Every structure is written in structure tokens, then in C-alpha cells.
Amino acid sequence: MEDIKFIDSKFRLVILAAKRAKQLVRGSKKKVNMHAENPLTIALKEIELGLINFEIISEADEQLALESLQRIGKETKRRDEQDLLSFAGDDDDDEYEEEVEEEVEADEDVDDEVDEDIDEDIDADVDDDVDDYDEDGDDLDSIDPDDMIDDDDD
């Protein structure tokens, strides 16, 4: 690797090889035909053969690139926020809310019907108990309500 003349420092070689190896791990195709499986070995061979392009940029250019990326990030964030706001006011959202309200009302109607059925069953049971006492000739005014409750504990 010492004969790589176009790379000015070992540090740059290490950074370049690491970045290329990461690309290979993430699925990039090899630019060299070799049997090695280690992505770092492949990256170093590609660099040695001059198959990997890189550019050394000045600090000023690097700063411009960072500012550009930050601006793009802010614009993307602003667009995403606008998309979320427009989605919140979307007609489909209103239709969905109406559907949910209708389902809740339908569920409440079913609950009311079940409550009415239960009340009717309880009333019928009480009426049956009262009829049982009345058929026995008992005076309904003298009946203790606790006597009407079935105690299975006895």
C-alpha cells in the first residue's frame, strides 16, 4: 500500500478506506474482481488501483457544503410540518371523524338496548317473585324484601 502516491497521508487513506468499506457493507458492488470477503481489504485494493474517486475540499468549501445541508434540512423540516398541517385539515380526516362518531353512537344505542333488556329481565323476575307470594295468599304489605332474595348459603 505504500506505493499509493496520489493519497497524501495515511490518515486520509484510513478515512477513505473506511468510508468505502461501509459502502460495501451496505450493498455497493465491488469495483474489483477478487476473492476476498473482507470489505476493508476490498476497499483498500480498489483505492490502490485508483478505482475510488475522492476530492480534497478546502475548509471554505466544506463550510459552504455544511450550510447548504443545513438549509436543505430546514426546508425539508418546514415542508414536512406543512404536510402534517395540511393532512390534519384534510377532508378525509373529517370523514374519518364522522365515521368514528357514527360508530360510537351506534355502540351507545346497542348499550342502551342491552340496558333496557336487562331492566326488563329484572322487572320480570321481580314480578314473578311478587306473583309467587301473591298466589300463596301472603299479604304483600307484610312481606320483608329480604325474604325475596334467594340465599344459597343456607
C-alpha positions as CSV (number, residue, x, y, z in Angstrom):
1,M,0.0,0.0,0.0
2,E,3.0,2.3,0.3
3,D,3.0,2.8,-3.5
4,I,-0.3,4.8,-3.4
5,K,1.2,8.1,-4.5
6,F,-2.0,10.1,-5.0
7,I,-3.0,9.9,-1.3
8,D,-1.1,12.5,0.7
9,S,-1.4,10.9,4.2
10,K,-2.1,7.7,6.0
11,F,-5.0,9.3,7.8
12,R,-6.7,10.2,4.5
13,L,-6.2,6.6,3.3
14,V,-7.8,5.2,6.5
15,I,-10.8,7.5,6.3
16,L,-11.3,6.8,2.6
17,A,-10.9,3.0,3.1
18,A,-13.4,3.1,6.0
19,K,-16.0,5.0,4.0
20,R,-15.6,2.7,1.0
21,A,-15.8,-0.4,3.3
22,K,-19.0,1.0,4.8
23,Q,-20.5,1.4,1.3
24,L,-19.6,-2.2,0.5
25,V,-21.2,-3.5,3.7
26,R,-24.4,-1.6,2.8
27,G,-24.6,-3.3,-0.5
28,S,-22.4,-1.4,-3.1
29,K,-20.9,-3.5,-5.8
30,K,-17.2,-4.3,-5.8
31,K,-15.2,-2.4,-8.4
32,V,-12.5,-5.1,-8.4
33,N,-12.7,-8.8,-9.0
34,M,-11.1,-10.6,-6.1
35,H,-11.9,-13.5,-3.8
36,A,-11.5,-11.5,-0.6
37,E,-14.6,-11.2,1.6
38,N,-13.4,-8.6,4.0
39,P,-14.9,-5.2,2.9
40,L,-11.8,-3.3,4.2
41,T,-9.5,-5.4,2.1
42,I,-11.6,-4.9,-1.0
43,A,-11.8,-1.1,-0.3
44,L,-8.0,-0.8,0.0
45,K,-7.5,-2.8,-3.2
46,E,-10.0,-0.5,-5.0
47,I,-8.1,2.6,-3.7
48,E,-4.7,1.1,-4.7
49,L,-6.0,0.6,-8.3
50,G,-7.3,4.1,-8.4
51,L,-10.9,3.0,-8.8
52,I,-12.2,5.2,-5.9
53,N,-12.6,8.8,-6.7
54,F,-12.3,11.4,-4.0
55,E,-11.8,15.1,-3.7
56,I,-10.0,17.2,-1.1
57,I,-12.0,20.3,-0.5
58,S,-10.9,23.5,1.2
59,E,-12.4,24.5,4.6
60,A,-14.4,27.2,3.0
61,D,-15.9,24.8,0.5
62,E,-16.6,22.4,3.4
63,Q,-18.3,25.2,5.3
64,L,-20.5,26.0,2.3
65,A,-21.4,22.4,1.9
66,L,-22.4,22.2,5.6
67,E,-24.5,25.4,5.3
68,S,-26.2,24.0,2.2
69,L,-27.0,20.7,4.0
70,Q,-28.4,22.7,7.0
71,R,-30.6,24.8,4.7
72,I,-31.9,21.7,2.9
73,G,-32.6,20.2,6.3
74,K,-34.6,23.2,7.5
75,E,-36.5,23.3,4.2
76,T,-37.3,19.7,4.4
77,K,-38.5,20.1,8.0
78,R,-40.7,23.0,7.1
79,R,-42.2,21.1,4.2
80,D,-42.9,18.1,6.5
81,E,-44.6,20.4,9.0
82,Q,-46.7,21.9,6.3
83,D,-47.6,18.4,5.0
84,L,-48.7,17.4,8.6
85,L,-50.8,20.6,8.9
86,S,-52.5,20.0,5.6
87,F,-53.1,16.4,6.5
88,A,-54.8,17.5,9.7
89,G,-57.2,19.7,7.8
90,D,-57.8,17.1,5.1
91,D,-61.4,16.2,4.1
92,D,-60.6,12.5,4.5
93,D,-59.8,13.2,8.1
94,D,-63.2,14.9,8.6
95,E,-64.9,11.9,7.0
96,Y,-63.0,9.5,9.3
97,E,-64.0,11.6,12.4
98,E,-67.7,11.4,11.2
99,E,-67.4,7.6,10.8
100,V,-65.9,7.2,14.2
101,E,-68.7,9.4,15.7
102,E,-71.4,7.3,13.9
103,E,-69.8,4.1,15.3
104,V,-69.7,5.5,18.8
105,E,-73.4,6.5,18.5
106,A,-74.3,3.0,17.2
107,D,-72.4,1.4,20.1
108,E,-74.2,3.7,22.6
109,D,-77.6,2.6,21.0
110,V,-76.7,-1.0,21.4
111,D,-75.6,-0.4,25.0
112,D,-79.0,1.4,25.7
113,E,-80.9,-1.6,24.2
114,V,-78.9,-4.1,26.3
115,D,-79.6,-2.0,29.4
116,E,-83.3,-1.9,28.6
117,D,-83.3,-5.7,28.1
118,I,-81.6,-6.2,31.4
119,D,-84.0,-3.9,33.2
120,E,-87.0,-5.8,31.6
121,D,-85.5,-9.1,32.7
122,I,-85.1,-7.8,36.3
123,D,-88.6,-6.4,36.3
124,A,-89.9,-9.7,35.0
125,D,-88.1,-11.6,37.8
126,V,-89.4,-9.3,40.4
127,D,-92.9,-9.5,39.0
128,D,-92.6,-13.4,39.1
129,D,-91.5,-13.3,42.7
130,V,-94.3,-10.9,43.6
131,D,-96.8,-13.2,41.8
132,D,-95.4,-16.2,43.7
133,Y,-96.0,-14.5,47.0
134,D,-99.4,-13.3,46.0
135,E,-100.5,-16.8,44.9
136,D,-99.6,-18.1,48.3
137,G,-102.1,-15.7,49.8
138,D,-99.5,-13.7,51.7
139,D,-100.2,-10.1,52.4
140,L,-97.8,-8.2,50.1
141,D,-97.6,-5.3,52.5
142,S,-96.2,-7.5,55.2
143,I,-93.5,-9.1,53.1
144,D,-90.0,-8.3,54.0
145,P,-87.9,-7.5,50.8
146,D,-85.0,-9.6,52.2
147,D,-87.2,-12.7,52.1
148,M,-87.5,-12.3,48.3
149,I,-83.7,-12.7,47.9
150,D,-82.6,-16.3,47.3
151,D,-79.9,-17.2,49.8
152,D,-78.0,-20.2,48.6
153,D,-75.8,-20.0,51.7
154,D,-78.5,-21.6,53.9
